[in-house]
Amino acid sequence: MIDLAHAADKTIAVVMGGGAGTRLHPLTAERSKPAVPLAGKYRLVDIPISNCLNSGLRRIYVLTQFNSLSLHQHITETYKFDSFHYTPSFVQILAAEQTPTTSSWYEGTADAVRKNMTHYEEQDYEYALILSGDQLYNLDYRSVMTAHLQSEADITIATLPVSRQEAPGFGIMETDAEGGITSFVEKPSEEAVLEKLRLTEASLKEHELDPTEERYLASMGIYLFKRKALEEVLHNDLTDFGKHIIPQAIQDYKVQSYVFKGYWEDIGTIRSFFEANLDLAADVPSFNFFDPRGQVYTHARFLPASKINSAQINHAIVSDGCVLSGAILNRCIIGIRSIIGAGTSLKDVVMMGADRFDSELPASDHNPPLGIGNNCRIERAIIDKNVRIGNDVVITPDGKPDHVDGSNFCLREGIVVIPKGSVIPDGTWI
């Protein structure tokens, strides 16, 4: 009989704090990917940590390296546990550091986990769950644990069925009839290789997928290890789980696939970030923040409820502490402490809000106040935190190249991005 409560008590979770995040620039110019704001009030790192807590996992390490200050502040302010709880409970930051045995930064996901093994050894654990800090999904990891224990695997990898068009962007698994992984190819592109890795009709039916469609099992970057297996596969100089560790481990260990059929999005580009956020404003969003079984935790700010003096709102999320005065919102995410003036129209906009109210900051005679002024038109844009946009401003990607770097804006994949802290004067046309 499987004792999931015992297994959860004997599991540590390790969340990868992300690299430089160049494809999300300029959102990652001053922060790491897991610290990027999400859905108006959260951070990306809240997703894996909340999944852990909802799954009964309460010993969580977050490995950080690049632009980690805001991520450290968020974790420190958000995740605090009862000191008198019998079971150890923590979300602990493990930053890249120089030690007597190493002076280098993390060189990959496996290298980051390896360099912190001495910290895990302080815990009494039997299983280690390795997670990414920049993905959007809701998963009870106990279902992965169940599959792991039932198959008596050394390593279990969470996989996602993807189309042939998507397959070249992932690590793709080939499995046997029992779900054991027999081969792994990182980002396959050759037709013969893709044909070999394609799920059979029997596998499609087993996983309740449309048997008429081509599907492939892609790695989600979620790995569950037995402790002994983790220690052994890291006893080398290999730097990355997907590229190096997993392909080699398949030869020597029992590696099992856990097939996840829910919503999952890797927030790796400006386009994926933009679309994942705006989808949250749909009638029935792909990711459900309203599911009490998958509650997402974040920093409790104790902000006032938003004040709407007058507005036309169609499919929008408006976070705490906002003031809307005569604004028109169409498919928007409005972040905390956002101020939007009269006559301003926003369409397909992700606005991250502000870290402070303008009244809390020193007065300035030269800059517009925090937020967006009057009579502005903004379309298909991401407005980062603490931006000041004056009156009569127009921001739109129409008629512009896909990639442009301006003094106070960027264009990426047909989306205008206004970097954190930018000032857009009255009458500006972008």
C-alpha positions in Angstrom: 0.0 0.0 0.0 1.3 3.5 -1.0 1.6 5.9 1.9 1.6 9.3 0.1 1.7 11.3 3.4 4.9 9.5 4.4 6.4 10.0 0.9 5.6 13.7 1.0 7.2 14.0 4.4 10.3 12.4 3.0 10.5 14.6 -0.1 12.5 17.8 -0.7 11.7 20.1 -3.5 14.3 22.1 -5.5 13.1 25.0 -7.6 15.4 26.3 -10.2 15.7 30.1 -9.9 16.4 30.6 -13.6 19.3 31.9 -15.7 19.7 35.2 -17.3 16.3 35.0 -19.1 17.5 36.8 -22.2 14.4 35.9 -24.3 12.2 37.7 -21.7 14.3 40.9 -21.9 13.6 43.7 -20.9 11.3 42.1 -18.3 14.4 40.4 -16.9 16.7 43.4 -17.1 16.5 43.9 -13.4 15.0 40.6 -12.1 15.3 36.9 -12.7 12.6 35.0 -14.7 10.9 33.5 -11.6 10.5 37.0 -10.1 8.6 38.4 -13.2 5.1 39.6 -12.1 2.2 37.4 -13.2 -1.6 37.9 -13.3 -1.5 41.4 -11.7 -0.4 40.4 -8.2 1.7 37.2 -8.3 5.3 36.2 -9.3 6.1 33.3 -11.6 7.9 31.5 -8.7 4.7 31.4 -6.7 3.4 28.7 -9.1 5.8 25.9 -8.3 6.0 26.8 -4.6 2.2 26.9 -4.3 2.0 23.5 -6.1 4.4 22.1 -3.5 2.5 23.4 -0.6 -0.8 22.2 -2.0 0.8 18.8 -2.5 2.0 18.5 1.1 5.6 19.3 0.4 7.0 21.8 2.9 10.7 21.6 2.5 11.5 23.7 -0.5 14.8 25.1 -1.8 15.0 27.8 -4.4 18.4 28.0 -6.3 19.1 31.6 -7.4 21.8 33.3 -9.4 21.1 36.1 -11.9 19.4 39.4 -10.8 18.1 37.7 -7.7 17.5 40.6 -5.3 13.7 41.0 -6.0 13.3 37.2 -6.0 15.0 37.0 -2.6 12.8 39.8 -1.2 9.6 38.2 -2.5 10.4 34.8 -1.0 11.5 36.2 2.3 8.4 38.4 2.7 5.9 35.7 1.5 6.8 32.3 2.8 6.9 32.2 6.5 6.0 29.1 8.6 5.0 28.2 12.1 8.2 27.7 14.1 6.4 25.2 16.4 5.3 22.8 13.6 6.7 19.3 14.2 7.6 18.6 10.5 10.3 20.9 9.2 8.8 23.6 6.9 10.7 26.2 4.9 11.3 27.9 1.6 15.0 28.4 1.7 17.1 30.4 -0.8 20.3 28.8 -2.0 22.2 31.5 -3.9 25.2 30.7 -6.1 28.3 31.2 -3.9 32.0 30.7 -3.7 33.1 27.8 -1.5 36.3 26.0 -0.7 35.5 23.5 -3.4 34.1 25.7 -6.1 34.4 29.3 -7.3 32.2 29.2 -10.4 28.6 30.1 -11.0 25.9 27.6 -11.7 26.7 26.2 -15.2 23.3 24.5 -15.7 20.4 22.9 -13.9 22.3 19.7 -12.9 25.3 21.7 -11.8 23.2 24.0 -9.6 21.6 21.0 -7.8 25.0 19.3 -7.5 26.7 22.4 -5.9 24.1 22.4 -3.1 24.1 18.7 -2.2 25.6 19.5 1.2 22.5 21.5 2.1 20.1 18.7 1.2 22.2 16.2 3.2 21.2 18.1 6.3 17.7 16.8 5.7 16.2 13.3 6.3 14.8 12.7 2.8 14.2 9.8 0.4 13.0 11.7 -2.7 14.0 14.9 -4.4 11.6 16.8 -6.8 13.4 19.1 -9.2 11.2 21.9 -10.6 11.4 24.9 -12.9 10.7 28.4 -11.5 9.2 29.9 -14.6 6.2 27.7 -15.7 2.5 28.2 -15.4 0.5 25.0 -14.4 -1.5 23.4 -11.6 -0.3 19.9 -10.6 -0.6 17.9 -7.5 2.8 16.4 -7.3 1.4 13.5 -5.2 0.1 12.1 -8.5 3.6 12.0 -9.8 4.7 10.4 -6.6 2.0 7.7 -6.9 3.2 6.8 -10.4 6.8 6.8 -9.2 6.1 4.4 -6.3 3.8 2.1 -8.3 6.4 1.7 -11.0 9.2 1.4 -8.5 11.2 3.8 -10.7 14.5 5.4 -9.8 13.5 8.6 -11.7 10.1 9.8 -12.9 9.8 12.6 -15.5 6.6 14.6 -15.9 5.7 14.7 -19.6 3.2 16.5 -21.7 1.6 15.4 -25.0 2.6 18.0 -27.7 2.0 18.3 -31.5 4.5 17.6 -34.2 4.8 21.3 -34.8 5.8 21.9 -31.1 8.0 18.8 -30.7 11.3 20.3 -32.0 11.2 22.8 -29.2 11.2 20.2 -26.4 13.1 17.1 -25.1 11.0 14.2 -26.5 10.6 10.8 -24.8 10.1 7.4 -26.3 8.3 5.0 -23.9 7.5 1.3 -23.7 4.0 -0.2 -23.0 4.5 0.3 -19.3 5.4 3.9 -19.6 9.1 3.3 -19.0 11.3 5.8 -20.9 13.5 4.0 -23.4 15.1 7.0 -25.2 15.3 10.8 -25.0 16.1 13.2 -27.8 16.7 16.9 -27.1 14.8 19.1 -29.6 14.5 16.6 -32.5 14.2 18.1 -36.0 14.9 15.2 -38.4 11.8 13.6 -39.9 13.1 10.1 -39.3 13.7 10.8 -35.6 10.4 12.5 -35.1 8.6 9.5 -36.8 10.3 7.1 -34.4 9.4 9.1 -31.3 5.7 9.6 -32.3 3.2 8.1 -29.9 1.6 4.9 -31.3 -2.2 4.6 -31.8 -2.3 2.3 -28.7 -0.5 4.8 -26.6 -2.8 7.6 -27.7 -5.8 5.6 -26.7 -4.2 4.6 -23.4 -3.7 8.3 -22.5 -7.2 9.2 -23.8 -5.8 11.3 -26.7 -7.3 11.7 -30.2 -5.9 8.7 -32.1 -6.0 10.6 -35.4 -3.5 13.3 -34.3 0.3 13.1 -34.1 1.5 13.5 -30.5 4.8 13.3 -28.7 5.7 13.1 -25.1 7.7 16.3 -24.1 9.6 16.8 -20.9 8.1 19.4 -18.6 11.4 19.8 -16.8 9.9 18.2 -13.7 12.0 15.3 -12.3 11.3 13.1 -9.2 14.4 11.2 -8.0 15.1 8.6 -5.4 17.8 10.0 -3.2 20.4 7.4 -4.2 19.7 7.9 -7.9 20.1 11.6 -7.6 23.4 11.3 -5.8 24.7 8.8 -8.3 23.7 10.6 -11.5 25.3 13.8 -10.3 28.6 12.1 -9.5 30.2 13.6 -12.6 30.8 17.0 -14.3 27.6 17.0 -16.5 25.9 20.3 -16.2 22.3 20.0 -17.5 19.5 17.5 -16.6 17.7 17.6 -20.0 20.7 17.7 -22.3 23.1 15.4 -20.3 21.8 13.7 -17.1 18.5 12.2 -18.3 19.8 10.7 -21.6 22.6 9.0 -19.7 20.4 7.9 -16.8 18.0 6.1 -19.2 20.8 3.6 -19.9 21.5 2.7 -16.2 18.3 3.4 -14.2 14.6 2.7 -14.4 13.2 6.0 -15.7 9.4 6.4 -15.8 7.1 8.8 -17.6 4.2 10.5 -15.8 1.8 11.9 -18.5 0.2 15.2 -17.6 -2.8 16.3 -19.7 -3.6 19.6 -18.1 -2.6 23.2 -19.0 1.1 23.9 -18.9 3.0 26.9 -20.3 6.7 27.5 -20.3 7.0 31.3 -19.8 10.2 31.6 -21.9 9.5 34.4 -24.4 7.7 37.8 -24.4 5.0 36.3 -26.7 4.3 33.4 -24.4 4.3 35.6 -21.3 1.9 38.1 -23.0 -0.5 35.5 -24.2 -0.5 33.5 -21.0 -1.4 36.6 -19.0 -4.2 37.8 -21.4 -5.7 34.3 -21.4 -6.4 34.7 -17.7 -9.0 37.4 -18.6 -11.0 35.0 -20.9 -14.4 33.7 -19.9 -12.9 30.3 -19.1 -9.2 30.7 -18.8 -6.8 27.8 -19.4 -5.3 28.3 -15.9 -7.7 28.7 -13.1 -6.7 30.9 -10.2 -10.2 30.4 -8.7 -9.7 26.7 -8.0 -9.6 26.3 -4.2 -7.8 22.9 -4.6 -4.9 24.7 -6.4 -4.7 27.9 -4.4 -1.8 30.2 -5.5 0.0 31.9 -2.6 1.8 35.2 -2.8 2.9 38.2 -0.7 0.1 39.6 1.4 0.2 43.3 0.9 -3.0 44.5 2.6 -3.9 47.0 -0.1 -7.3 48.7 -0.3 -9.9 47.3 -2.8 -9.7 48.9 -6.2 -11.7 52.1 -6.8 -13.5 52.5 -10.1 -14.9 56.0 -10.5 -16.1 55.3 -14.0 -15.0 52.7 -16.6 -16.0 50.4 -19.5 -14.4 47.0 -18.7 -14.6 44.0 -21.0 -12.6 40.8 -20.0 -10.1 42.2 -17.5 -8.4 41.4 -14.2 -8.1 44.4 -12.0 -5.8 43.9 -9.0 -5.8 45.5 -5.5 -5.1 49.1 -4.9 -6.0 50.5 -8.3 -7.9 53.7 -9.3 -9.7 53.8 -12.6 -11.3 57.1 -13.7 -13.2 57.0 -17.0 -11.0 54.3 -18.5 -11.9 51.8 -21.2 -10.3 48.4 -20.8 -10.6 45.6 -23.3 -8.8 42.3 -22.5 -6.3 43.6 -19.9 -4.4 42.5 -16.9 -4.1 45.5 -14.5 -1.5 45.1 -11.7 -1.5 46.3 -8.1 -1.6 50.1 -7.5 -2.3 50.9 -11.1 -3.7 54.4 -11.8 -5.5 55.0 -15.1 -6.8 58.4 -16.1 -10.0 59.6 -17.8 -10.5 58.9 -21.5 -7.7 56.4 -21.7 -8.2 53.2 -23.7 -6.3 50.0 -23.2 -6.7 47.0 -25.5 -4.7 43.8 -25.1 -2.5 45.3 -22.3 -0.6 43.7 -19.5 0.1 46.4 -16.9 2.2 45.3 -13.9 1.4 48.3 -11.6 3.7 49.8 -9.0 5.7 49.0 -5.9 4.5 52.1 -4.1 1.7 54.7 -4.4 2.9 58.0 -5.9 2.0 59.7 -2.6 4.6 57.5 -0.8 7.5 58.8 -3.0 9.3 62.2 -3.1 7.5 64.8 -5.1 8.7 65.5 -8.7 8.0 68.6 -10.8 9.3 67.0 -14.0 7.7 63.5 -14.3 4.1 62.4 -14.8 2.7 60.6 -11.8 2.9 56.8 -11.6 0.4 55.1 -13.8 -1.2 56.2 -17.0 -2.6 59.7 -17.6 -5.6 61.0 -19.5 -6.7 60.4 -23.1 -4.1 57.8 -23.9 -4.5 54.9 -26.4 -2.4 51.8 -25.7 -2.6 48.5 -27.6 -0.8 45.1 -27.5 1.7 46.2 -24.9 3.3 45.1 -21.6 3.9 47.9 -19.2 6.4 46.9 -16.5 6.3 48.2 -12.9 6.7 51.8 -11.8 6.1 53.3 -15.2 5.0 56.9 -15.6 2.9 57.6 -18.7 1.7 61.2 -19.3 -1.4 62.5 -21.1 -2.3 62.0 -24.7 0.2 59.2 -25.3 -0.3 56.6 -28.0 1.5 53.2 -27.8 0.9 50.6 -30.5 3.0 48.1 -32.5 1.1 48.8 -35.7 3.4 49.5 -38.6 6.6 48.8 -36.7 9.3 46.0 -37.0 9.1 43.0 -34.7 12.4 43.9 -32.9 13.3 47.5 -31.9 15.1 48.9 -29.0 14.1 52.5 -28.2 15.2 54.8 -25.3 12.0 54.1 -23.3 10.4 51.1 -25.1 11.2 47.8 -26.9 9.4 45.9 -29.6 9.4 42.1 -29.3 7.3 39.7 -31.5 4.8 42.4 -32.3 4.4 43.5 -28.7 5.5 46.9 -27.2 7.3 46.5 -23.9 7.7 49.6 -21.7 10.6 48.7 -19.3 10.4 49.1 -15.5 10.6 52.6 -14.3 10.3 54.3 -17.7 8.9 57.8 -18.2 6.8 58.5 -21.2 6.2 62.3 -21.5 2.9 63.9 -22.5 2.0 63.6 -26.2 4.5 60.8 -27.0 3.6 58.5 -29.9 5.3 55.1 -29.8 
